[in-house]
Amino acid sequence: MFKPLGWLLCCVPLVVSAEDAQTQDGPVADEKAQGFISVHDLRAKRGSEQQWGIAAVFRGASIPYSSAYLEGINSDPDRDVSDSSVYTFVPMMFYQGERLFINGTEGGLNLYREDNWEVNLFTRLHFIDIPSSVQNDIGGDTADMGLQYKYLWTDDTYTEFELLSDPDGRLSSQFTLGSKYGVDNWQLRPELSLTWKETAYNSYYYGLNRESVHAGVDLRLGVAGSYHVASNLYLLGGAHLTYFDKNVRDSVTMSSDGQAEAFLGFGFFNDQDKPRKSSISTKPYFRVAHGRATPSNMGDIFSGKGEKDEFNNQLTSIFYGHPLTDELFGIPLDIYLTPGFVWHWSSDVQSTTQEYVMAIKAYYTVNWPVKWRFGVAEGLSYITDISYIEAAEMERKDYEPSNLLNYLDFSFDVNLGDLFNEKSMDGVWVGYSLHHRSAIFENASQFGRIKGGSNYNTIYVQFDF
């Protein structure tokens, strides 16, 4: 019924932005480019430590829909649709660049900026809070995308106005008044929002595409924040209350006048007690990989029991690594924001399809007997058409597949300059990586609450520059 997120792979601040988590900026200037976006803006500040974060959050929400109504449209009498609340696991990325920003489950691209206002291309994840037993039938959560105007009254007080559309053109608009407060290790962000939704939007999401629900305005109030535990470790949490408009409240599909949601988790961000570095050793890179699918799971692959795909499905990928920092908890780690494009080749059982990835990747380097590295990445992957290897597994398990899935990458590589004692090749690495898409064991509504995914064994060449 509902379409999955397929807009931008920068995922709403459920919690706190990377910018909020850093209260001391040190020698790194935070003055951002003004005027219209340019290629120079996107390349700026690659040599300094960036504002970034990665987090794991559990979100809980009350279910506002009438269980009696859901029971009436439930096609499987063995499924329980009487749940009053629903929970989901949400992995998150955070990044505050010159123009690109990612704040948990929202993000975007700054198009124009002046001293106290800016216009952004913007997207926000839209959670659909229904009983988990029927989540896979209707698809994962969706997203709204459009334009955002943000005005700064002071450094800590702001208003935002957004005009957004879901993937099928259903319109909504949100006005938000918010503020940021920092006290010792606490960072808090209270917000008050008014959200207008057109009739098509209300009828689809609150009328469940079965009842007509006229347009109206919701009121939303809440607070989100973080607590700095130590070094790069933060606790994240918050809560929001939404009071639905009269037309939604009066709909036969609803059993509640409003909805409550809360979230709690932890994350790794810049250490607020240290100034960000003006120079880091981590270098940007391009990585080109090619590999073949395997029906085996990750455990079998790493234990040497992996099987070949009988149809020899293959992919080719290219990734860019944007340096974020060169340490975490004092441990030397090269950490990157890494967007990627993946081409899935046609075979006897599938046509060509494209995959888009956004992830954060960390490398740990060992200098004995030659320089080699182990790497791991966490992020999001969106594929335009489901690949055969995933479709076959979903059919065996009786799931509806999801275009959007969690992305993992595990890699091992060696430096060719060290291996051949050739200084001109110091920036060249050759290695193996596992390209993995999965849905976090039915625990994530944004991925359609499925279990499974796909694996590809790949060989790559990576060039630092």
C-alpha positions, -999 to 999 in steps of 0.1 A, spaced: 0 0 0 26 25 11 57 31 -10 91 27 5 117 55 9 133 60 -25 142 97 -25 175 106 -11 199 83 7 206 109 33 182 100 56 146 140 105 162 149 134 148 122 156 177 132 178 205 157 175 224 170 145 262 165 141 264 203 145 247 202 179 270 175 192 300 197 186 300 228 209 337 236 206 349 243 171 385 251 178 407 262 149 382 250 122 361 279 110 324 272 107 316 301 84 298 285 54 297 296 18 270 320 9 250 325 -23 242 297 -47 257 262 -44 288 255 -65 311 226 -72 338 244 -51 315 243 -21 311 205 -24 349 200 -25 357 224 3 374 215 36 384 180 27 416 183 47 401 192 81 381 171 106 344 172 98 312 173 118 299 138 117 282 110 137 268 75 135 241 62 159 217 34 167 183 43 180 152 24 191 119 43 184 86 35 199 52 50 189 16 46 198 -6 32 170 -35 57 164 -55 35 140 -86 16 151 -79 -20 158 -115 -29 148 -110 -12 115 -77 -29 109 -93 -62 118 -120 -56 92 -94 -52 64 -70 -78 76 -67 -106 50 -51 -131 75 -71 -139 106 -41 -155 122 -23 -121 125 -29 -100 155 -36 -63 147 -46 -52 181 -12 -38 191 -14 -4 208 23 5 201 50 -4 176 88 -3 178 116 -1 153 154 0 152 168 29 133 205 31 123 215 67 116 242 88 100 250 124 106 271 148 86 273 186 84 292 197 53 295 229 34 263 222 16 253 186 22 237 177 56 225 144 71 207 145 104 195 110 113 163 105 94 163 137 75 188 155 53 193 176 22 214 199 1 217 236 7 209 255 -25 212 291 -14 224 308 18 227 342 34 238 353 68 206 343 86 185 323 62 189 295 37 169 274 12 175 236 11 165 207 -10 151 185 18 138 150 26 123 135 57 116 99 66 78 94 72 72 66 98 40 47 92 29 34 127 8 3 121 10 -31 138 43 -48 129 25 -80 118 11 -62 87 40 -39 80 55 -61 53 22 -64 35 19 -26 29 57 -19 24 82 0 45 80 36 57 80 63 31 95 98 27 85 134 20 107 155 -2 107 192 -13 120 226 -3 129 240 31 133 276 41 152 282 74 155 315 92 179 320 121 166 346 146 196 341 168 224 315 168 201 292 188 166 301 177 151 293 143 120 288 122 116 264 93 90 263 66 88 232 44 67 224 13 69 187 7 55 159 -14 54 121 -9 66 98 -38 31 101 -54 27 138 -52 6 141 -21 14 175 -5 21 186 30 36 217 46 52 222 80 61 253 100 84 248 129 97 271 157 127 256 175 156 264 198 188 248 209 202 248 245 235 235 257 243 230 294 275 212 304 272 178 287 235 182 277 223 194 243 185 200 240 163 210 210 126 217 218 104 223 188 68 232 181 53 224 146 22 230 126 17 205 97 -8 210 70 -18 180 49 -40 181 18 -70 158 14 -51 132 -8 -24 130 19 -48 126 48 -70 101 29 -40 79 20 -21 79 53 -49 83 78 -78 70 58 -57 40 48 -65 47 11 -101 35 18 -118 65 35 -118 101 24 -103 124 50 -103 161 42 -73 184 47 -63 198 81 -35 210 104 -18 189 131 0 203 161 33 187 172 53 194 203 85 177 215 121 178 225 152 159 214 187 159 228 219 143 236 242 137 266 279 135 262 291 105 282 328 105 274 351 111 245 331 103 213 302 85 231 268 102 234 234 91 246 205 102 224 168 105 232 136 125 230 98 124 228 71 141 207 33 144 209 11 150 179 -25 163 181 -43 154 148 -65 177 129 -103 174 134 -109 155 101 -83 129 111 -97 126 146 -132 120 132 -122 94 107 -136 59 112 -100 45 107 -87 62 139 -91 54 175 -70 82 190 -70 120 188 -32 120 188 0 101 189 30 98 212 65 87 201 98 84 219 133 72 211 164 63 229 199 52 217 236 60 215 260 73 190 295 83 182 301 120 174 329 146 175 342 149 211 327 182 223 356 186 248 382 188 220 386 213 192 382 198 158 415 193 139 424 218 112 443 190 94 439 152 94 459 124 78 429 107 62 429 111 24 400 111 0 397 81 -23 380 65 -53 372 27 -52 362 6 -81 350 -30 -74 335 -59 -93 320 -90 -79 296 -119 -80 265 -127 -61 263 -156 -36 231 -172 -21 251 -178 11 247 -158 43 274 -138 59 284 -164 84 289 -191 58 309 -167 36 334 -157 63 337 -194 74 347 -204 39 314 -222 31 301 -198 6 283 -211 -25 283 -197 -61 252 -182 -76 241 -206 -104 232 -177 -127 264 -158 -121 248 -124 -113 274 -97 -111 278 -60 -101 303 -32 -106 306 -3 -81 324 30 -77 327 47 -43 341 80 -32 355 84 2 351 119 19 374 121 49 357 128 83 384 121 109 415 101 116 406 88 151 378 76 173 383 72 211 419 80 206 423 49 183 438 57 148 409 51 124 404 66 90 367 74 89 348 85 57 315 95 44 312 73 13 285 76 -14 285 49 -40 269 39 -73 264 3 -82 256 -12 -116 239 -47 -115 246 -64 -148 219 -82 -167 218 -120 -167 195 -149 -177 173 -140 -147 174 -103 -143 178 -70 -163 203 -43 -154 194 -23 -124 211 5 -104 219 8 -67 227 39 -47 246 38 -14 254 63 13 275 50 43 301 58 69 332 36 66 361 31 90 395 16 83 420 3 108 456 1 94 482 -25 104 518 -18 95 532 -54 97 547 -70 78 534 -47 51 507 -20 53 472 -36 52 437 -26 65 405 -39 77 374 -19 70 337 -18 79 309 4 66 273 10 78 247 29 58 217 28 34 212 12 0 184 19 -24 180 -3 -56 158 7 -84 146 -28 -92 150 -58 -69 179 -81 -80 173 -117 -86 194 -129 -57 172 -109 -33 139 -116 -50 145 -154 -49 152 -152 -11 122 -131 -4 100 -155 -24 113 -185 -4 106 -166 29 72 -153 17 82 -116 22 75 -86 0 110 -72 -9 121 -37 -1 141 -14 -24 156 4 6 177 -18 29 205 -14 54 240 -15 38 271 -32 52 306 -35 37 334 -55 51 368 -52 35 404 -63 36 431 -47 15 469 -43 11 489 -13 1 507 -19 -32 534 6 -25 545 -14 6 540 -48 -11 563 -40 -40 584 -14 -23 574 12 -48 568 47 -34 548 58 -65 521 32 -56 517 43 -19 482 55 -26 470 23 -43 452 -5 -24 439 -38 -37 415 -59 -17 383 -79 -11 350 -66 1 316 -81 9 288 -60 -5 258 -67 18 222 -55 19 198 -66 46 168 -56 67 180 -60 104 160 -92 112 124 -78 109 132 -51 134 131 -21 111 98 -7 97 117 15 72 129 -17 55 95 -34 55 102 -57 84 118 -84 64 147 -108 71 173 -114 45 189 -96 16 218 -102 -7 256 -107 -6 282 -101 -33 319 -111 -31 339 -83 -48 375 -75 -56 385 -38 -57 412 -13 -64 412 19 -43 431 51 -51 440 77 -25 445 113 -37 
